[in-house]
Amino acid sequence: MKKPEHIIILGAGLVGSLLAVYLLKRGYRVTLYERRPDMRKVQIPAGRSINLALSDRGWRALEGVKLAEDIRRIGIPMKGRMIHPQQDEIYFQPYGKEGQAIYAVSRGILNCTLLDLAEKAGAEIIFNQRCSSVDLANNTAKFLHSDTNQASEAKADLIFGADGAYSAARLQLQFTDRYNYSQTYLEHGYKELMFVANADGTHQFEKHALHIWPRGGYMLIALPNLDGTFTVTLFFPFKGNPSFEMLDSKQKVKSFFSEIFPDAVPLLPTLEEDFFQNPTGSLVTVRSFPWSFDNKLVLIGDAAHAIVPFYGQGMNCGFEDCTVLNQLLDEYDDEWEQVIPAYEQHRKPAADGIAELAVNNFYEMRDLVGHPDFILRKKIEAWFSEKHPDKWIPLYTMVTFSHIPYHEALKRGKQQDAIMDEVMKQPDIEKNWQSEKVEQRILSMLN
Ligand SMILES: Cc1cc2nc3c(=O)[nH]c(=O)nc-3n(C[C@H](O)[C@H](O)[C@H](O)COP(=O)(O)OP(=O)(O)OC[C@H]3O[C@@H](n4cnc5c(N)ncnc54)[C@H](O)[C@@H]3O)c2cc1C
């Protein structure tokens, strides 16, 4: 395979535009094709993850293009979860050690900044072009203009599919022989709402926290925005009792929220209107393999591995794809024949790992975070990890504040869970958890 000169990226979302910057810095000519109009000129429609949690894997990818400091300035550190029980007082659970935080960042600002950077580095970005198919034999992507439906096509030495969970590039691969593909939907969907700010533009709840209202089979969460508002997401069953289907009138919505999320309602003055105006999104996990075809087409980001949002890792994982790809290009001196298979082999187990972790975290967030046993478990883990940082890293820390491959974190997390199951069975554990006996017991099980 000769070194590609011209690379096409389908999709100028978060991952596509970051990938463009990485490739441009290596000297490739890059053209991005994006289905939507230029988001720097038009407003993003409401109701689609307006802000995102950015954590260490994402930061490292942004550091690689010298963007981390700029984005950190517009991010809000969230140091832990603020739990809002239905009856009791709210309380705080730190995510990690002092100084560790995930950051709430505006999706729009992040994407626009990446587009600016890509353009500055020399990318050509063509908007309103929806990829309809890829001619794999001829390295050619086919497009339809999003407004006029006018057809066009473009050829390149290499094409990246960074066109998201419903990728047209991936669909093309599905027509090839022995292609593995699955999509699994949760029975829950999501709806975004907005908490209003105080009159002076400050936040009505603690801004350095991710707020959660765990309610068993469903939950509400809120992430802070810079303007004093919070983006609020209800993760809720499509059907059953209660469900989106059941909340079919403004009155039912109001009384449901008033009963179940009482402290949230005063911050949602247009709840009933927003609830019916904003779309209900579905939550899908996509698994596919291989992620490439004949060194001509390569998938990246959600196009390769869409996951549910409960670990706040979808974008972070896609950004990590870019970091790893760039490292492999260094390692193999831009020999793409070696880089592409190595990229797939590195990233596929990681993507499967975070897909599983993300679904598991849904159950943890909605069912467990408020339980005394869960809280005690986390306290014991934090205490033991503080004493033996080389022996124990809590799972959340491995996923969020480290670069340990996701599948390795999943494996270690399962081992630690099994140990904690045993520890929690000890009599009077709630009284004597900080004892030498408990410490020795954990150490012996680890050995
Ligand atoms: C409710 C919710 C909350 C989330 N919260 C977090 C979080 O806190 N942290 C986190 O890390 N991740 C989060 N995610 C996941 C995150 O949004 C995705 O992982 C991330 O957006 C993936 O980036 P991407 O560029 O691969 O895909 P996308 O962001 O989907 O971008 C794909 C781009 O391709 C374009 N496109 C699509 N089809 C075509 C086509 N046929 N031709 C041309 N262009 C096309 C799209 O318009 C888009 O611009 C969340 C997701 C959801 C749904």
The ligand as an SDF file (V2000), in Angstrom:
LIG
                    3D

 53 58  0  0  0  0  0  0  0  0999 V2000
  -27.3380   11.3700   26.1120 C   0  0  0  0  0  0  0  0  0  0  0  0
  -25.8910   11.1550   25.8250 C   0  0  0  0  0  0  0  0  0  0  0  0
  -24.9390   11.5840   26.7170 C   0  0  0  0  0  0  0  0  0  0  0  0
  -23.5880   11.3760   26.4750 C   0  0  0  0  0  0  0  0  0  0  0  0
  -22.6860   11.7890   27.3960 N   0  0  0  0  0  0  0  0  0  0  0  0
  -21.3640   11.5560   27.1880 C   0  0  0  0  0  0  0  0  0  0  0  0
  -20.4120   11.9750   28.1440 C   0  0  0  0  0  0  0  0  0  0  0  0
  -20.7380   12.5530   29.1640 O   0  0  0  0  0  0  0  0  0  0  0  0
  -19.0910   11.7210   27.8920 N   0  0  0  0  0  0  0  0  0  0  0  0
  -18.6850   11.0580   26.7700 C   0  0  0  0  0  0  0  0  0  0  0  0
  -17.4690   10.8340   26.6190 O   0  0  0  0  0  0  0  0  0  0  0  0
  -19.5770   10.6660   25.8400 N   0  0  0  0  0  0  0  0  0  0  0  0
  -20.9010   10.8900   26.0160 C   0  0  0  0  0  0  0  0  0  0  0  0
  -21.8130   10.5030   25.0840 N   0  0  0  0  0  0  0  0  0  0  0  0
  -21.3360    9.7940   23.8840 C   0  0  0  0  0  0  0  0  0  0  0  0
  -20.8430   10.7790   22.8300 C   0  0  0  0  0  0  0  0  0  0  0  0
  -21.8640   11.6730   22.4960 O   0  0  0  0  0  0  0  0  0  0  0  0
  -20.3870   10.0360   21.5840 C   0  0  0  0  0  0  0  0  0  0  0  0
  -19.5890    8.9420   21.9260 O   0  0  0  0  0  0  0  0  0  0  0  0
  -19.5870   10.9560   20.6810 C   0  0  0  0  0  0  0  0  0  0  0  0
  -20.4240   11.9970   20.2340 O   0  0  0  0  0  0  0  0  0  0  0  0
  -19.0440   10.1700   19.4980 C   0  0  0  0  0  0  0  0  0  0  0  0
  -18.4320   11.0420   18.6120 O   0  0  0  0  0  0  0  0  0  0  0  0
  -18.3720   10.6870   17.0570 P   0  0  0  0  0  0  0  0  0  0  0  0
  -17.6990   11.8280   16.4110 O   0  0  0  0  0  0  0  0  0  0  0  0
  -17.8360    9.3170   16.8940 O   0  0  0  0  0  0  0  0  0  0  0  0
  -19.8970   10.5960   16.6120 O   0  0  0  0  0  0  0  0  0  0  0  0
  -20.9360   11.8010   16.5390 P   0  0  0  0  0  0  0  0  0  0  0  0
  -20.7310   12.7510   17.6440 O   0  0  0  0  0  0  0  0  0  0  0  0
  -22.2750   11.1520   16.3990 O   0  0  0  0  0  0  0  0  0  0  0  0
  -20.5450   12.5380   15.1890 O   0  0  0  0  0  0  0  0  0  0  0  0
  -20.7930   11.9470   13.9410 C   0  0  0  0  0  0  0  0  0  0  0  0
  -20.8440   13.0670   12.9140 C   0  0  0  0  0  0  0  0  0  0  0  0
  -21.0680   12.4660   11.6380 O   0  0  0  0  0  0  0  0  0  0  0  0
  -22.1180   13.1430   10.9730 C   0  0  0  0  0  0  0  0  0  0  0  0
  -22.7540   12.1350   10.1040 N   0  0  0  0  0  0  0  0  0  0  0  0
  -23.5920   11.1390   10.4450 C   0  0  0  0  0  0  0  0  0  0  0  0
  -23.9330   10.4120    9.3840 N   0  0  0  0  0  0  0  0  0  0  0  0
  -23.3090   10.9800    8.3220 C   0  0  0  0  0  0  0  0  0  0  0  0
  -23.2650   10.6820    6.9480 C   0  0  0  0  0  0  0  0  0  0  0  0
  -23.9510    9.6480    6.4280 N   0  0  0  0  0  0  0  0  0  0  0  0
  -22.5010   11.4590    6.1320 N   0  0  0  0  0  0  0  0  0  0  0  0
  -21.7970   12.5200    6.6490 C   0  0  0  0  0  0  0  0  0  0  0  0
  -21.8060   12.8480    7.9360 N   0  0  0  0  0  0  0  0  0  0  0  0
  -22.5460   12.0870    8.7790 C   0  0  0  0  0  0  0  0  0  0  0  0
  -23.0120   13.6390   12.0820 C   0  0  0  0  0  0  0  0  0  0  0  0
  -23.8130   14.7130   11.6520 O   0  0  0  0  0  0  0  0  0  0  0  0
  -21.9920   14.0270   13.1460 C   0  0  0  0  0  0  0  0  0  0  0  0
  -21.5480   15.3320   12.9880 O   0  0  0  0  0  0  0  0  0  0  0  0
  -23.1730   10.7170   25.2900 C   0  0  0  0  0  0  0  0  0  0  0  0
  -24.1350   10.2870   24.3720 C   0  0  0  0  0  0  0  0  0  0  0  0
  -25.4630   10.5100   24.6340 C   0  0  0  0  0  0  0  0  0  0  0  0
  -26.4770   10.0270   23.6360 C   0  0  0  0  0  0  0  0  0  0  0  0
  1  2  1  0
  2  3  1  0
  2 52  2  0
  3  4  2  0
  4  5  1  0
  4 50  1  0
  5  6  2  0
  6  7  1  0
  6 13  1  0
  7  8  2  0
  7  9  1  0
  9 10  1  0
 10 11  2  0
 10 12  1  0
 12 13  2  0
 13 14  1  0
 14 15  1  0
 14 50  1  0
 15 16  1  0
 16 17  1  0
 16 18  1  0
 18 19  1  0
 18 20  1  0
 20 21  1  0
 20 22  1  0
 22 23  1  0
 23 24  1  0
 24 25  2  0
 24 26  1  0
 24 27  1  0
 27 28  1  0
 28 29  2  0
 28 30  1  0
 28 31  1  0
 31 32  1  0
 32 33  1  0
 33 34  1  0
 33 48  1  0
 34 35  1  0
 35 36  1  0
 35 46  1  0
 36 37  1  0
 36 45  1  0
 37 38  2  0
 38 39  1  0
 39 40  1  0
 39 45  2  0
 40 41  1  0
 40 42  2  0
 42 43  1  0
 43 44  2  0
 44 45  1  0
 46 47  1  0
 46 48  1  0
 48 49  1  0
 50 51  2  0
 51 52  1  0
 52 53  1  0
M  END
$$$$
